[in-house]
Amino acid sequence: MACLVVMDGMAEKAPGARREIQVYRDLQGEWGCLDYVAQLGPKGTMGLLESPDQRETLDHVVSSWAWNAMSASGPPGSPGPAGREGPAGMPGNVGPQGTPGPRGAGPKGEVGAPGLEGSAGARGPTGLKGERGAPGERGVPGVVGPPGPAGAIGPQGPPGARGFSGGKGDRGAPGDKGAKGESGLPDITALRQQVAALQTQLQGLQNTLSQYKKVVMFPDGRSVGEKIFKTGGFEKTFAEAQKICRQAGGEVASPRSAAENEAVQQLAIAQNKAVLLGIINRYGKFFYATGWPLVYSNWAPGEPNNDGGAEQCVELYTNGKWNDKKCSENRLVVCEF
């Protein structure tokens, strides 16, 4: 800090003292202003004070030294050593901004590292509708659902093929005796001759029919009574087999006895294929394809089991046993007539 020890009142008594002390007003030391006043004390030497305990009070030193300066006639003492560096002053105010310097001409810097990814922007407007894509692959068939309720009875179909002649009926009761007729002996003889001729023709027709049946049965047919079972050796689904047999005037093979089942089994063995039967599952029960309930069955052990809820048709193995199966699977077609 700055140091001025002479007061205005002392300047009147010692005008010369004010000028001398002002020379040293900026000096500082370990003892402040008092230290340097002591150095300019009455003795006029720097060795006036040898220890801090010998320092005089400010009023005494200034007063004594001022009067001594007026009466002393000796030369001024040599300058003392430089004082210690004072503390830094307060920083000045910030100056005005300078003008920008000229643009540098250095080489172009390398590309900096990519910056951090910014946050997602606001959602844009909905785009135009795209073109229709290509159709996907066909999915696997679904599980067959439960059968629906029975539909209304359809119109009556066309009349079927004429069946074989039935057996001879029982003799009827004798009728009432009629009135006596005229004599017809000549006519009876003629009638007997006609009957004999007709019997001969009938026997010939029967022989021809028997021979025809043998030709039809060999090697892909079997007959049981009046029923004939015939196969073409090909395999179809149930719907396809039913259409083929009905177009030929028959139905898909539907055994109604052990004998008929054995006849169909012989065809299965000859072809070494399982045979499709004209039997279907309706409402949890099996019926003939014509709608009549079963009168005969020959199921394999554990069958029918309706595996996966999708086995609605029936097949006959080469051992003669039955198994329920999917109607969409191909099996040997055997028609019955």
C-alpha positions in Angstrom: 0.0 0.0 0.0 1.1 3.7 -0.4 2.7 5.4 2.6 2.5 9.2 3.3 3.5 9.9 7.0 3.7 13.7 7.0 0.5 15.4 8.0 -0.6 18.8 6.7 0.1 20.3 10.2 3.8 19.2 10.2 4.4 20.7 6.7 4.2 24.2 8.3 6.9 23.4 10.9 9.2 21.4 8.6 8.6 22.3 4.9 11.6 20.4 3.8 10.6 17.3 5.7 7.4 16.8 3.5 9.5 16.7 0.4 12.0 14.3 1.7 9.4 11.8 3.1 7.3 11.9 0.0 10.2 10.4 -1.9 9.8 7.2 0.1 6.0 7.2 0.3 5.7 4.1 -1.9 8.1 2.0 0.0 6.8 -1.0 1.9 8.4 -3.5 4.2 7.8 -6.0 6.8 6.8 -3.3 9.2 4.8 -1.1 6.9 5.0 2.6 6.8 6.4 2.8 10.3 9.5 0.8 9.2 10.6 3.3 6.6 9.8 6.3 8.7 12.2 4.8 11.3 14.9 4.4 8.6 14.8 8.2 8.0 14.8 8.9 11.7 16.6 11.6 13.6 20.0 10.0 13.4 19.8 10.0 9.6 21.2 6.4 9.3 19.7 3.1 8.4 21.0 1.5 11.5 18.9 3.6 13.8 16.7 0.6 14.7 18.4 -2.6 15.4 15.4 -4.7 16.6 11.6 -4.4 16.4 11.6 -3.5 20.1 13.5 -0.3 19.4 11.0 1.1 17.0 9.4 4.3 18.1 5.8 5.3 17.6 4.7 6.9 14.5 4.0 10.3 16.1 7.4 10.4 17.8 9.4 9.3 14.8 7.8 11.7 12.5 7.9 14.6 14.9 11.5 13.9 15.9 12.8 13.4 12.4 11.0 16.4 11.0 12.7 18.8 13.5 16.0 17.1 13.0 15.7 17.6 9.2 15.4 21.4 9.7 18.6 21.6 11.9 20.7 18.9 10.3 23.3 20.1 7.9 24.9 16.8 7.1 24.7 15.3 3.6 21.8 13.0 2.8 22.3 9.4 3.5 22.8 6.8 0.7 19.6 5.3 -0.8 18.4 2.3 1.0 17.9 -1.1 -0.7 14.9 -1.6 -3.0 11.8 -2.6 -1.3 10.0 -5.9 -1.9 7.7 -6.2 -4.8 4.2 -5.1 -3.9 1.1 -7.2 -4.6 -0.5 -7.2 -8.0 -3.0 -4.5 -8.7 -6.6 -4.9 -9.4 -7.3 -6.1 -13.0 -8.4 -3.5 -15.4 -11.7 -3.4 -17.3 -12.1 -5.7 -20.4 -11.1 -3.8 -23.5 -13.3 -3.7 -26.7 -13.2 -6.7 -29.0 -10.6 -6.5 -31.6 -11.3 -6.8 -35.4 -11.2 -10.3 -36.8 -7.9 -11.3 -38.3 -7.4 -12.4 -41.9 -8.6 -15.9 -42.8 -5.8 -18.5 -42.5 -4.6 -20.4 -45.6 -3.6 -23.7 -43.9 -4.4 -27.1 -45.4 -7.9 -28.6 -45.1 -8.4 -30.6 -41.9 -9.3 -34.2 -41.9 -12.9 -35.3 -41.7 -14.0 -35.4 -38.1 -15.5 -38.5 -36.4 -19.2 -39.1 -36.9 -21.4 -37.3 -34.4 -23.8 -39.0 -32.1 -27.1 -40.1 -33.5 -29.7 -37.5 -33.0 -33.1 -38.1 -31.5 -35.9 -39.4 -33.7 -37.8 -36.8 -35.6 -41.5 -36.3 -35.7 -43.6 -38.9 -37.5 -44.1 -38.0 -41.1 -47.5 -38.1 -42.9 -48.9 -41.5 -44.0 -47.5 -42.6 -47.4 -49.5 -43.7 -50.4 -51.0 -47.1 -50.5 -48.6 -49.7 -51.8 -49.2 -52.1 -54.7 -50.9 -55.4 -54.0 -48.3 -58.0 -53.0 -48.0 -61.5 -54.6 -50.4 -64.1 -53.2 -48.9 -66.2 -50.4 -48.4 -69.9 -50.5 -51.4 -72.1 -49.9 -51.7 -73.0 -46.3 -52.1 -76.5 -44.9 -55.7 -77.9 -44.8 -57.6 -77.1 -41.7 -59.1 -79.7 -39.4 -62.4 -81.0 -40.6 -65.1 -79.4 -38.5 -68.0 -81.2 -36.9 -70.8 -82.3 -39.3 -73.5 -79.7 -39.8 -77.2 -80.2 -39.3 -79.0 -82.4 -41.8 -80.1 -80.6 -44.9 -83.5 -80.6 -46.5 -84.4 -83.7 -48.5 -83.4 -83.2 -52.1 -85.5 -84.1 -55.1 -85.9 -87.7 -56.0 -83.2 -89.0 -58.2 -83.6 -90.8 -61.5 -84.8 -94.4 -61.4 -81.9 -96.9 -61.0 -81.0 -99.8 -63.2 -83.4 -102.6 -63.3 -82.5 -105.3 -60.7 -82.3 -109.1 -61.2 -85.5 -111.1 -61.2 -86.5 -112.2 -57.7 -87.1 -115.8 -56.7 -90.3 -117.6 -57.3 -93.1 -116.6 -54.9 -95.2 -118.9 -52.7 -98.2 -120.5 -54.2 -101.3 -118.4 -53.7 -104.6 -119.6 -52.3 -106.9 -121.2 -54.9 -109.4 -118.9 -56.3 -113.1 -119.4 -56.6 -114.3 -121.9 -59.0 -115.3 -120.3 -62.2 -118.1 -121.0 -64.6 -117.8 -124.0 -66.8 -116.2 -122.9 -70.1 -116.5 -124.2 -73.5 -114.5 -127.2 -74.6 -111.0 -126.1 -75.6 -109.1 -129.3 -76.2 -107.6 -128.2 -79.5 -106.4 -124.9 -78.0 -104.7 -126.6 -75.0 -102.5 -128.6 -77.2 -101.3 -125.5 -79.0 -100.6 -123.7 -75.7 -98.6 -126.6 -74.4 -96.5 -126.5 -77.5 -95.9 -122.7 -77.0 -94.9 -123.2 -73.3 -92.4 -125.8 -74.2 -90.8 -123.6 -76.8 -90.6 -120.7 -74.3 -89.0 -122.9 -71.7 -86.3 -123.9 -74.2 -85.6 -120.2 -75.0 -85.5 -119.4 -71.3 -83.0 -122.1 -70.6 -80.8 -120.8 -73.3 -81.0 -117.3 -72.0 -80.0 -118.5 -68.5 -77.0 -120.4 -69.9 -76.0 -117.3 -71.8 -76.3 -115.1 -68.7 -74.3 -117.5 -66.6 -71.5 -117.5 -69.2 -71.6 -113.7 -69.4 -71.3 -113.4 -65.6 -68.3 -115.7 -65.6 -66.6 -113.6 -68.2 -67.4 -110.3 -66.4 -66.1 -111.7 -63.1 -62.7 -112.9 -64.4 -60.3 -111.7 -63.1 -61.5 -108.4 -61.4 -65.0 -109.4 -60.3 -66.7 -111.4 -57.6 -70.4 -112.3 -57.2 -72.3 -113.2 -54.0 -75.9 -114.2 -54.7 -77.4 -111.6 -56.9 -74.7 -109.0 -56.1 -71.6 -108.4 -58.2 -68.4 -106.6 -57.0 -66.2 -105.2 -59.8 -63.0 -103.1 -59.8 -61.1 -101.3 -62.5 -57.8 -101.5 -60.5 -57.5 -97.7 -60.0 -57.6 -95.5 -56.8 -59.7 -92.5 -56.1 -61.1 -90.4 -53.3 -64.5 -91.2 -51.8 -66.3 -88.4 -53.8 -64.6 -89.5 -57.1 -65.3 -93.2 -56.5 -69.0 -92.5 -55.6 -69.4 -90.6 -58.9 -67.8 -93.3 -61.0 -69.9 -96.1 -59.5 -73.2 -94.3 -59.8 -72.5 -93.3 -63.4 -72.0 -97.1 -64.1 -75.4 -97.8 -62.4 -74.0 -99.1 -59.1 -72.7 -98.0 -55.7 -69.4 -98.0 -53.9 -68.9 -101.5 -52.4 -70.8 -101.8 -49.1 -70.6 -105.3 -47.6 -73.7 -106.4 -45.7 -72.6 -109.9 -44.7 -69.4 -111.9 -44.1 -69.7 -113.4 -47.5 -69.9 -110.1 -49.3 -67.0 -108.8 -47.1 -64.9 -111.8 -48.2 -65.7 -111.2 -51.8 -64.4 -107.6 -51.5 -61.4 -108.8 -49.6 -60.4 -111.2 -52.5 -60.3 -108.1 -54.8 -58.1 -106.3 -52.3 -55.7 -109.2 -52.1 -55.6 -109.5 -55.9 -54.7 -105.8 -56.3 -52.7 -105.7 -53.0 -54.4 -102.5 -52.1 -56.8 -101.3 -49.4 -60.4 -100.9 -50.8 -62.6 -97.9 -50.3 -66.0 -98.8 -48.8 -69.3 -97.0 -49.3 -69.7 -96.3 -45.6 -69.4 -92.8 -44.0 -69.5 -91.2 -40.5 -72.6 -89.1 -39.8 -73.1 -87.4 -36.4 -70.7 -89.9 -34.8 -72.3 -93.0 -36.3 -71.5 -94.9 -39.5 -74.1 -95.4 -42.2 -74.1 -96.8 -45.8 -73.6 -94.1 -48.4 -77.3 -94.7 -49.4 -78.3 -93.5 -45.9 -79.2 -96.8 -44.3 -77.7 -97.9 -41.0 -75.1 -100.6 -40.9 -76.3 -104.2 -40.7 -72.7 -105.7 -40.7 -69.2 -104.5 -39.7 -65.8 -106.0 -39.3 -63.7 -103.3 -37.6 -60.0 -103.8 -36.8 -59.0 -103.7 -33.1 -59.2 -100.1 -31.7 -61.2 -98.9 -34.7 -63.0 -96.7 -35.5 -61.0 -94.0 -33.5 -61.6 -90.9 -35.7 -58.0 -89.9 -35.3 -57.6 -86.1 -35.3 -61.4 -85.7 -35.7 -61.0 -86.0 -39.5 -61.6 -89.7 -40.4 -65.1 -89.8 -41.9 -64.7 -92.7 -44.4 -63.9 -96.4 -44.2 -61.3 -98.7 -45.9 -61.0 -102.5 -46.0 -57.5 -104.0 -45.5 -56.3 -107.1 -47.3 -57.0 -109.0 -44.1 -60.7 -108.1 -44.4 -60.6 -105.7 -41.4 -62.1 -102.2 -41.5 -60.4 -98.9 -40.5 -61.8 -95.3 -40.5 -59.8 -92.9 -42.7 -59.9 -89.5 -44.3 -62.2 -89.2 -47.3 -59.6 -87.2 -49.2 -57.1 -90.1 -49.4 -57.0 -92.3 -52.5 -58.0 -96.0 -52.2 -58.9 -98.9 -54.6 -62.3 -98.4 -56.1 -64.7 -101.4 -56.1 -68.3 -100.9 -57.3 -71.2 -103.2 -56.4 -74.1 -104.0 -58.8 
